[in-house]
Amino acid sequence: MPLDARRLALSAARCGYVAAMSRIEMGRVMELRWLQDFLMVAETGNFTRAAERRNTSQAAFSRRIKSLEAWLGFDLIDRSVYPTQLTPQGERFREHAGELLRQMLDSRDELGGKPLRAHEHIRIALPFAMATAQLPQWWQAWSAERRLSCSVVVGNIHDLVTSLVSGNADLMICYHHAQQPIHLDPDRYERASLGTELLRPYVSEALAAKGGISLPGKASHPVPLLMYSPGVYFARLVDLILENAPIAGQRMIESDMSDVLCEMALAGRGVAWLAESTAAAHGRKGLTAIGGNKWTLPLSLVAFKDRTNGQRSVNLFWSELCRYSAVHAGGGRTGSVSRTPAKSSARPSRSGR
């Protein structure tokens, strides 16, 4: 939508963008969605994925980014490297673009006579499997006594850490294991444990009833395996299991998403390592765990928050999340709280679900 040029000129001047201001004075009009597009590609680091999330074609998305660059008078994206990176000017512009966008939307609503959002808004980044299997129940409890709204960002662990570190998410919730830690600076990021669950091998009840599949399998009859794509966080966890308890198996299907492997297991295509909540989500029936403890790995469910996030709504929510978790700690599987940060470094982990 077209933006008021005079208001943008004042905002641009505060941000120090002389070139942008000069283009406003020449009468050129910028569109609000250009800022939204830029912030999305900055968050995802990928034009294709950003275009999908913005529900547009990649060609149209790329044209809008170029239009924003032409309007500003400098490049935002370094197109000479792969994967996608921002230019130094793009990084600086990113620092202001999000706040500028929020101010414009709030001003539009206020000046247009629309009430500002009455709900406290929280942005949560978490894996797709956790968003579908765990978040609905969590959110019902967390928002029961408060007027809360939520934006959910899903992705692999690397993308989620990037969202948290870049300020595009207020909280990150993910699976965690000590031998595959999440690399975040403990002096900056606070951690709370929401409980534990097991990562274990599942097959369809029909396949198990045939008696033709069991762990560890045999070289003459290898187990059909439904495995995570290399580099995905759960793939590394399954590798930990198999290092200690090898099997004779054959990789039949790979995916970076737990839900895909779960559906394949339900269809009788082989053995998939799934979190318990994923196997039980959405009333799924027909899966049974096999193999016993030697092929099972306990996982922590942890939340991270930037200590420098000064938003009152976020800090109130974090405190209540920790209190809720402490109350529900007795069962052992959900709710224990640890306010001690994970021992780790400052860089994001290059891993997935």
C-alpha positions as CSV (number, residue, x, y, z in Angstrom):
1,M,0.0,0.0,0.0
2,P,1.3,3.5,-0.7
3,L,2.8,5.3,2.3
4,D,2.6,9.0,3.3
5,A,5.7,10.6,1.8
6,R,6.1,13.3,4.4
7,R,5.9,10.8,7.3
8,L,8.4,8.6,5.6
9,A,10.7,11.5,5.0
10,L,10.8,12.3,8.7
11,S,11.4,8.6,9.6
12,A,14.1,8.3,7.0
13,A,15.9,11.4,8.3
14,R,15.9,10.0,11.8
15,C,17.5,6.8,10.5
16,G,20.1,8.8,8.6
17,Y,19.1,7.8,5.1
18,V,19.8,10.9,3.1
19,A,19.5,9.1,-0.2
20,A,16.1,7.7,0.7
21,M,14.9,11.1,1.8
22,S,16.0,12.7,-1.5
23,R,13.9,10.2,-3.4
24,I,10.8,11.0,-1.4
25,E,11.4,14.7,-2.2
26,M,11.4,13.8,-5.8
27,G,7.9,12.4,-5.4
28,R,8.6,8.7,-5.6
29,V,6.3,6.4,-3.6
30,M,7.4,3.4,-1.6
31,E,5.1,0.5,-0.7
32,L,4.8,-1.0,2.8
33,R,5.1,-4.5,1.5
34,W,8.6,-3.8,0.3
35,L,9.7,-3.4,3.9
36,Q,7.9,-6.6,4.8
37,D,9.6,-8.4,1.9
38,F,13.0,-7.2,2.9
39,L,12.6,-8.3,6.5
40,M,11.4,-11.7,5.4
41,V,14.4,-12.3,3.1
42,A,16.7,-11.0,5.9
43,E,15.1,-13.5,8.3
44,T,15.2,-16.5,6.0
45,G,18.3,-15.8,4.1
46,N,16.7,-17.4,1.1
47,F,14.7,-15.7,-1.7
48,T,12.6,-18.8,-2.6
49,R,11.6,-19.5,1.0
50,A,10.9,-15.8,1.6
51,A,8.7,-15.6,-1.5
52,E,6.7,-18.7,-0.3
53,R,6.1,-17.2,3.1
54,R,5.0,-13.9,1.5
55,N,2.7,-15.9,-0.8
56,T,4.1,-14.6,-4.0
57,S,6.2,-15.8,-6.9
58,Q,10.0,-15.5,-6.6
59,A,10.1,-13.3,-9.7
60,A,7.6,-10.8,-8.3
61,F,9.3,-11.0,-4.9
62,S,12.7,-10.2,-6.5
63,R,11.3,-7.3,-8.4
64,R,9.9,-5.7,-5.2
65,I,13.3,-6.1,-3.4
66,K,15.0,-4.4,-6.4
67,S,12.3,-1.6,-6.3
68,L,13.1,-1.0,-2.6
69,E,16.8,-0.9,-3.4
70,A,16.2,1.6,-6.2
71,W,14.0,3.7,-4.0
72,L,16.7,3.8,-1.2
73,G,19.6,4.3,-3.6
74,F,21.8,1.4,-2.4
75,D,21.9,-2.4,-2.6
76,L,20.5,-4.3,0.3
77,I,21.4,-7.8,-0.9
78,D,24.8,-9.0,-1.9
79,R,24.1,-11.1,-5.0
80,S,27.7,-12.0,-5.6
81,V,27.7,-14.6,-2.9
82,Y,25.7,-17.7,-1.9
83,P,23.8,-18.3,0.4
84,T,22.0,-14.9,0.4
85,Q,23.7,-12.2,2.5
86,L,22.9,-8.6,3.3
87,T,25.2,-5.9,2.3
88,P,26.7,-3.7,5.1
89,Q,24.0,-1.0,4.2
90,G,21.4,-3.8,4.2
91,E,22.4,-4.8,7.7
92,R,22.2,-1.2,8.9
93,F,18.9,-0.7,7.3
94,R,17.5,-3.9,8.9
95,E,18.2,-2.4,12.3
96,H,15.6,0.2,11.6
97,A,13.2,-1.4,9.1
98,G,11.3,-3.5,11.6
99,E,10.7,-0.7,14.1
100,L,9.8,1.7,11.2
101,L,7.2,-0.9,9.9
102,R,5.6,-1.3,13.4
103,Q,5.4,2.5,13.8
104,M,3.7,2.9,10.5
105,L,1.2,0.2,11.1
106,D,0.4,1.5,14.6
107,S,0.1,5.1,13.2
108,R,-2.2,4.0,10.4
109,D,-4.5,2.2,12.9
110,E,-4.5,5.1,15.4
111,L,-5.0,7.9,12.8
112,G,-7.5,5.8,11.0
113,G,-9.6,5.4,14.1
114,K,-8.9,1.7,14.5
115,P,-8.1,0.5,18.1
116,L,-4.6,-0.5,18.7
117,R,-4.0,-4.2,19.4
118,A,-5.5,-4.9,22.9
119,H,-3.6,-8.2,23.2
120,E,0.0,-8.6,24.3
121,H,1.8,-10.1,21.3
122,I,4.5,-12.7,21.6
123,R,6.7,-14.1,18.7
124,I,7.7,-17.7,19.2
125,A,10.1,-19.7,17.0
126,L,10.0,-23.5,17.2
127,P,10.3,-26.6,15.0
128,F,7.3,-27.6,12.9
129,A,6.9,-30.9,14.8
130,M,6.7,-29.1,18.1
131,A,4.4,-26.4,16.8
132,T,1.8,-29.1,15.7
133,A,2.2,-31.5,18.6
134,Q,3.0,-29.4,21.6
135,L,2.1,-25.7,21.1
136,P,-1.7,-26.1,21.0
137,Q,-1.7,-27.5,24.6
138,W,0.9,-25.1,25.8
139,W,-0.8,-22.1,24.4
140,Q,-4.1,-23.0,26.0
141,A,-2.4,-23.1,29.4
142,W,-0.1,-20.1,28.9
143,S,-2.8,-17.8,27.6
144,A,-5.7,-18.9,29.9
145,E,-5.6,-15.9,32.2
146,R,-4.1,-13.3,29.9
147,R,-5.0,-11.5,26.7
148,L,-2.3,-12.9,24.5
149,S,-1.8,-13.2,20.7
150,C,1.1,-15.0,19.1
151,S,3.1,-15.2,15.9
152,V,4.6,-18.6,15.2
153,V,7.8,-18.9,13.3
154,V,8.6,-22.5,12.3
155,G,11.9,-23.9,10.8
156,N,15.0,-25.9,11.4
157,I,17.2,-25.1,14.4
158,H,19.6,-22.9,12.4
159,D,16.7,-20.8,11.1
160,L,15.1,-20.6,14.6
161,V,18.4,-19.5,16.3
162,T,18.8,-16.9,13.5
163,S,15.3,-15.6,14.2
164,L,16.0,-15.3,17.9
165,V,19.5,-13.7,17.5
166,S,18.2,-11.2,14.9
167,G,15.3,-10.1,17.1
168,N,12.7,-11.5,14.8
169,A,11.4,-13.8,17.6
170,D,11.0,-13.1,21.3
171,L,11.3,-16.7,22.4
172,M,12.7,-19.9,20.8
173,I,11.5,-23.3,21.9
174,C,13.3,-26.5,20.7
175,Y,14.5,-30.0,21.5
176,H,17.9,-30.2,23.1
177,H,20.4,-32.9,23.9
178,A,23.7,-32.4,25.8
179,Q,25.7,-34.1,23.0
180,Q,24.1,-31.8,20.4
181,P,23.9,-28.5,22.3
182,I,22.3,-25.3,21.0
183,H,25.0,-22.7,20.6
184,L,23.9,-19.5,22.3
185,D,25.9,-17.1,24.5
186,P,24.9,-18.0,28.1
187,D,25.5,-14.4,29.2
188,R,22.9,-13.1,26.9
189,Y,20.3,-15.9,26.5
190,E,18.3,-17.2,29.4
191,R,17.1,-20.8,29.3
192,A,14.1,-22.6,30.8
193,S,13.4,-26.3,30.6
194,L,9.8,-27.2,29.7
195,G,10.2,-30.9,30.4
196,T,11.5,-34.0,28.6
197,E,10.2,-36.6,26.1
198,L,11.7,-39.6,24.3
199,L,12.9,-40.0,20.8
200,R,12.3,-43.6,19.9
201,P,11.7,-45.9,16.9
202,Y,8.1,-46.4,15.7
203,V,6.5,-48.7,13.1
204,S,2.8,-49.2,12.2
205,E,1.0,-51.7,14.3
206,A,0.1,-53.6,11.1
207,L,3.8,-53.9,10.1
208,A,4.8,-55.0,13.6
209,A,2.0,-57.6,13.7
210,K,3.4,-59.3,10.6
211,G,6.5,-60.1,12.7
212,G,8.8,-59.2,9.8
213,I,10.5,-56.2,11.3
214,S,12.5,-55.8,14.5
215,L,15.7,-54.2,15.7
216,P,18.6,-54.6,15.1
217,G,17.6,-56.4,11.9
218,K,19.8,-58.8,9.9
219,A,22.1,-58.3,7.0
220,S,20.0,-60.8,5.0
221,H,16.8,-58.9,6.0
222,P,17.7,-55.2,6.6
223,V,15.3,-53.0,8.4
224,P,13.6,-50.4,6.1
225,L,14.5,-47.0,7.5
226,L,12.6,-43.7,7.4
227,M,15.4,-41.3,8.2
228,Y,16.0,-37.6,8.6
229,S,17.9,-35.7,5.9
230,P,21.6,-35.2,6.7
231,G,22.4,-32.1,8.8
232,V,18.9,-32.0,10.4
233,Y,19.0,-31.9,14.2
234,F,17.1,-35.1,14.6
235,A,19.4,-36.8,12.1
236,R,22.3,-36.1,14.4
237,L,20.4,-37.4,17.4
238,V,19.5,-40.7,15.6
239,D,23.2,-41.0,14.6
240,L,24.0,-40.8,18.3
241,I,21.6,-43.7,19.0
242,L,22.9,-45.8,16.2
243,E,26.6,-45.2,17.1
244,N,25.8,-47.0,20.5
245,A,23.4,-49.5,19.1
246,P,24.1,-50.4,15.4
247,I,21.5,-51.9,13.2
248,A,21.3,-53.6,9.9
249,G,19.1,-51.3,7.9
250,Q,18.4,-49.8,4.5
251,R,17.5,-46.1,4.0
252,M,14.2,-46.1,2.1
253,I,12.9,-42.5,2.6
254,E,14.5,-39.3,3.8
255,S,12.9,-36.1,4.9
256,D,13.8,-33.1,7.1
257,M,10.3,-33.1,8.7
258,S,9.1,-35.5,11.5
259,D,5.5,-35.3,10.3
260,V,6.4,-36.7,6.9
261,L,8.3,-39.6,8.4
262,C,5.5,-40.2,10.8
263,E,2.9,-40.5,8.0
264,M,5.2,-42.8,6.1
265,A,5.6,-45.0,9.2
266,L,1.7,-45.1,9.6
267,A,1.6,-46.2,6.0
268,G,3.8,-49.2,6.8
269,R,6.9,-48.0,4.9
270,G,9.4,-48.7,7.7
271,V,10.9,-47.5,11.0
272,A,11.0,-43.8,12.0
273,W,12.5,-42.2,15.0
274,L,9.9,-39.8,16.4
275,A,9.3,-37.7,19.5
276,E,6.5,-39.2,21.5
277,S,4.4,-36.1,21.1
278,T,4.7,-36.4,17.3
279,A,3.6,-40.0,17.3
280,A,0.6,-39.2,19.4
281,A,-0.4,-35.9,17.8
282,H,-3.8,-35.2,16.1
283,G,-5.2,-38.4,17.4
284,R,-2.9,-40.6,15.4
285,K,-3.3,-44.2,16.0
286,G,-1.7,-47.3,14.6
287,L,2.0,-46.7,15.6
288,T,3.9,-48.7,18.1
289,A,7.3,-48.2,19.6
290,I,9.9,-51.0,19.1
291,G,13.4,-51.8,20.0
292,G,13.6,-51.0,23.7
293,N,15.7,-48.5,25.6
294,K,18.9,-49.0,23.7
295,W,17.4,-47.3,20.7
296,T,15.7,-44.6,22.7
297,L,17.1,-41.1,23.5
298,P,15.6,-38.7,26.2
299,L,15.3,-35.1,25.0
300,S,14.9,-31.9,26.8
301,L,12.3,-29.3,25.7
302,V,13.8,-25.9,26.3
303,A,13.0,-22.3,25.8
304,F,15.4,-19.4,25.2
305,K,15.0,-15.7,25.6
306,D,17.3,-12.8,25.0
307,R,18.1,-11.1,28.3
308,T,18.3,-7.7,26.6
309,N,14.7,-7.9,25.4
310,G,13.1,-5.1,27.4
311,Q,9.5,-5.6,26.2
312,R,7.3,-5.8,29.3
313,S,4.9,-8.3,27.7
314,V,7.7,-10.6,26.8
315,N,9.3,-10.6,30.3
316,L,5.9,-11.0,32.0
317,F,5.2,-14.0,29.7
318,W,8.6,-15.5,30.4
319,S,8.1,-15.3,34.1
320,E,4.6,-16.9,33.9
321,L,6.0,-19.6,31.6
322,C,8.6,-20.5,34.2
323,R,6.1,-20.5,37.0
324,Y,3.8,-22.7,34.9
325,S,6.7,-25.1,34.2
326,A,7.7,-25.3,37.8
327,V,4.1,-26.2,38.8
328,H,3.9,-29.0,36.3
329,A,7.4,-30.4,37.0
330,G,6.3,-33.3,39.2
331,G,5.4,-35.7,36.3
332,G,8.9,-35.8,35.0
333,R,7.9,-35.5,31.3
334,T,6.7,-31.9,31.2
335,G,7.4,-28.8,33.0
336,S,10.7,-28.7,34.9
337,V,12.5,-25.3,34.9
338,S,16.2,-24.5,34.8
339,R,17.0,-20.8,34.8
340,T,20.7,-21.7,34.1
341,P,21.8,-21.0,30.5
342,A,23.2,-23.8,28.4
343,K,26.9,-24.0,28.2
344,S,27.6,-22.9,24.7
345,S,29.2,-20.5,22.3
346,A,27.8,-17.4,20.5
347,R,27.2,-18.9,17.1
348,P,24.0,-20.5,15.8
349,S,24.1,-24.3,15.5
350,R,24.1,-25.5,11.8
351,S,21.3,-28.0,12.3
352,G,17.7,-28.8,11.8
353,R,14.7,-30.3,13.6
